[in-house]
């Protein structure tokens, strides 16, 4: 049986021992807008731990995980990924084969953007989650992911852009003490829109002590008739599915 895998950064270059890391330091993996996944593609059947790494400027996305094992990511930054090529989950795209779980603690997802004229189903600008047993977010920040409104205009943004912060399919999501600010999604088709979109068998999701502030949606030239959007958009596959919110704040979220 293979041992669990650890991918750890945080070395500042002054360590006196091989396993001595600096708590505030980050190892930077910079894709320079040329490389997909920053060479970090995980097809795991065992647990994977990632810590103290900054993932930035990946061509499509920073991390692609496709396997039944668990993954835990802590103290990592996902900055400005996926600006050169369309693709879901620019920061992290996690698939679980209905068995794996994922956890993120004290992570930052910022400026993971859709790009102008993009076409296709690029759901989840910062994070896309599929068929995981559960994903837990503790103290994470999602800032300015999705569209860049300053560049928006008629016909500037194509369809297929739902969940500017998180798109979850068949994955219950637990978020505690997280902040979602300045994210913007496109609202053109019924299945699009939403800062967070919970779909399919994502019942049992819960948000506690979370802040949603200054997020928006961009309609563009199309009518908003029969469109489904909002800061938190829920379209579960069963009427018995539930989403709990406790001590959350929604402020200054809007529609353009």
C-alpha positions in Angstrom: 0.0 0.0 0.0 1.6 3.3 -1.0 2.2 5.9 1.7 0.2 9.2 1.7 1.7 11.9 -0.5 2.9 15.3 0.9 3.7 18.3 -1.3 4.9 21.0 1.0 6.4 24.4 0.4 7.3 27.2 2.8 11.1 26.9 2.7 12.8 30.2 3.0 16.3 29.1 2.3 17.6 29.4 5.8 16.5 26.2 7.3 18.9 24.2 9.5 17.0 20.9 8.9 15.4 19.4 5.9 12.0 19.3 7.5 12.1 22.8 9.0 9.7 25.2 7.3 8.9 28.8 7.9 5.2 29.4 8.8 4.8 32.5 6.7 6.9 31.5 3.7 5.4 30.3 0.4 7.0 28.3 -2.3 6.0 29.8 -5.7 5.0 27.8 -8.7 4.7 30.2 -11.6 3.3 28.9 -14.9 4.1 32.1 -16.7 0.8 31.6 -18.7 2.5 28.7 -20.6 1.9 25.6 -18.6 -1.3 23.7 -17.7 -1.8 22.5 -14.1 1.7 23.8 -13.2 2.7 20.2 -13.7 0.5 19.2 -10.8 -2.0 16.6 -12.0 -3.1 14.2 -9.3 -4.7 10.8 -10.0 -4.9 9.6 -6.5 -6.1 6.6 -4.6 -4.3 7.7 -1.4 -4.4 10.9 0.6 -2.6 13.9 -0.7 -1.5 16.9 1.5 -0.4 20.2 -0.1 0.8 23.2 2.0 2.4 26.6 1.8 2.5 27.0 -1.9 1.5 29.9 -4.2 0.1 28.7 -7.5 0.1 31.5 -10.1 -0.4 32.1 -13.8 -1.2 28.6 -14.9 -2.3 28.5 -18.5 -5.6 26.6 -17.7 -5.6 25.8 -14.0 -3.3 25.3 -11.0 -4.4 21.9 -9.8 -6.2 19.0 -11.4 -7.2 16.2 -9.1 -8.9 13.1 -10.5 -9.2 10.1 -8.3 -10.9 8.5 -5.3 -8.4 9.5 -2.7 -8.7 12.5 -0.2 -6.9 15.8 -0.6 -6.1 18.4 2.0 -4.7 21.9 1.0 -3.6 24.4 3.6 -2.0 27.9 3.6 -1.9 28.1 -0.2 -2.6 30.9 -2.6 -4.2 30.5 -6.1 -3.6 33.7 -7.9 -4.4 34.7 -11.5 -4.7 31.3 -13.0 -6.4 30.3 -16.3 -6.3 33.6 -18.2 -4.9 32.1 -21.4 -7.1 29.1 -22.1 -10.7 28.2 -21.3 -11.3 25.6 -18.7 -13.3 24.9 -15.5 -11.8 25.3 -12.1 -8.9 27.7 -12.8 -7.6 27.6 -9.3 -8.5 23.9 -8.5 -10.5 21.3 -10.4 -11.3 18.4 -8.1 -13.0 15.1 -9.1 -13.6 12.4 -6.6 -15.2 9.4 -8.3 -17.9 9.5 -5.5 -15.3 8.4 -2.9 -12.8 11.1 -2.1 -13.1 14.1 0.2 -11.3 17.5 0.1 -10.4 20.1 2.6 -9.0 23.6 2.2 -7.8 25.7 5.2 -6.6 29.3 5.1 -6.3 29.4 1.3 -6.7 32.4 -1.0 -8.3 32.3 -4.5 -7.8 35.6 -6.2 -8.0 36.9 -9.8 -8.7 33.5 -11.4 -10.4 34.9 -14.4 -12.5 34.1 -17.4 -11.1 35.8 -20.5 -12.8 38.0 -23.1 -14.6 36.2 -25.9 -14.3 32.8 -24.2 -16.7 30.1 -25.4 -17.6 26.9 -23.7 -18.5 25.4 -20.4 -15.9 26.9 -18.0 -18.0 26.5 -14.9 -16.2 27.5 -11.7 -13.6 30.3 -12.2 -11.8 29.7 -8.9 -12.9 26.1 -8.1 -14.9 23.3 -9.6 -15.9 20.3 -7.6 -17.4 17.0 -8.9 -18.6 13.9 -7.2 -16.7 14.2 -3.9 -18.1 12.9 -0.7 -17.7 16.4 0.8 -15.5 19.4 0.5 -14.7 21.6 3.6 -13.5 25.1 3.4 -12.1 26.8 6.6 -11.1 30.4 6.7 -10.7 30.7 2.9 -10.9 33.8 0.8 -12.4 34.1 -2.7 -11.6 37.5 -4.2 -12.2 39.0 -7.7 -12.7 35.7 -9.5 -14.7 35.4 -12.7 -15.4 38.3 -15.1 -13.5 41.6 -15.3 -16.3 44.1 -15.4 -14.1 46.9 -16.6 -13.6 45.0 -19.9 -17.2 43.9 -20.2 -19.5 45.0 -23.0 -22.0 43.7 -25.4 -20.9 40.3 -26.9 -17.7 40.5 -24.9 -18.4 37.5 -22.8 -19.6 34.2 -24.2 -21.9 31.6 -22.6 -20.8 28.8 -20.2 -19.6 30.7 -17.2 -21.4 29.7 -14.0 -20.0 29.9 -10.4 -17.5 32.7 -10.4 -16.1 31.4 -7.1 -17.3 27.8 -6.8 -19.2 25.4 -9.0 -20.1 22.2 -7.1 -21.7 19.2 -8.9 -22.9 16.2 -6.8 -20.6 17.5 -3.9 -21.9 18.7 -0.5 -19.9 21.8 0.5 -19.2 23.0 4.0 -17.8 26.5 4.4 -16.8 28.0 7.7 -15.5 31.5 8.3 -14.9 32.1 4.5 -15.1 35.4 2.6 -16.5 35.9 -0.9 -15.8 39.4 -2.3 -15.8 41.1 -5.7 -16.5 37.9 -7.7 -18.5 38.3 -10.9 -20.3 35.7 -13.0 -22.0 35.7 -16.4 -25.8 35.3 -16.5 -26.8 34.2 -20.0 -28.2 30.7 -19.9 -30.5 29.1 -17.3 -27.7 26.9 -15.9 -25.3 29.8 -15.5 -24.7 32.6 -13.0 -24.0 32.5 -9.3 -21.0 33.3 -7.2 -21.5 29.8 -5.7 -23.6 27.2 -7.6 -24.6 24.0 -5.9 -26.0 21.5 -8.3 -27.2 17.9 -8.5 -26.6 15.8 -5.3 -25.0 18.7 -3.4 -27.6 18.5 -0.6 -26.3 18.8 2.9 -24.2 21.8 2.1 -23.7 24.3 4.9 -22.3 27.8 5.3 -21.4 29.2 8.8 -20.0 32.6 9.7 -19.3 33.4 6.0 -19.3 36.9 4.4 -20.6 37.6 0.8 -19.9 41.2 -0.1 -19.6 43.2 -3.3 -20.2 40.3 -5.7 -22.1 40.7 -8.9 -23.4 39.2 -12.1 -23.2 40.5 -15.6 -26.1 39.9 -18.0 -24.6 41.5 -21.1 -26.9 42.0 -24.1 -29.3 39.1 -23.4 -32.6 39.2 -21.6 -32.6 38.0 -18.0 -35.9 36.1 -18.5 -35.8 32.6 -17.1 -32.2 32.9 -15.9 -31.1 31.5 -12.6 -28.5 33.5 -10.7 -27.6 35.0 -7.4 -24.9 35.1 -4.9 -25.7 31.6 -3.8 -27.6 29.6 -6.4 -29.0 26.2 -5.5 -30.5 23.8 -8.0 -30.4 20.4 -6.4 -31.5 17.2 -8.0 -33.9 16.4 -5.1 -36.5 18.4 -3.3 -35.3 16.7 -0.2 -31.9 18.3 -0.5 -31.1 21.1 2.0 -28.6 23.9 2.3 -28.0 25.5 5.7 -26.8 29.0 6.4 -25.9 30.2 9.9 -24.6 33.6 10.9 -23.8 34.6 7.4 -23.7 38.2 6.0 -24.8 39.2 2.5 -24.1 42.8 1.7 -23.8 45.0 -1.4 -24.2 42.2 -3.9 -25.6 43.3 -7.2 -26.5 42.8 -10.9 -25.1 44.6 -13.9 
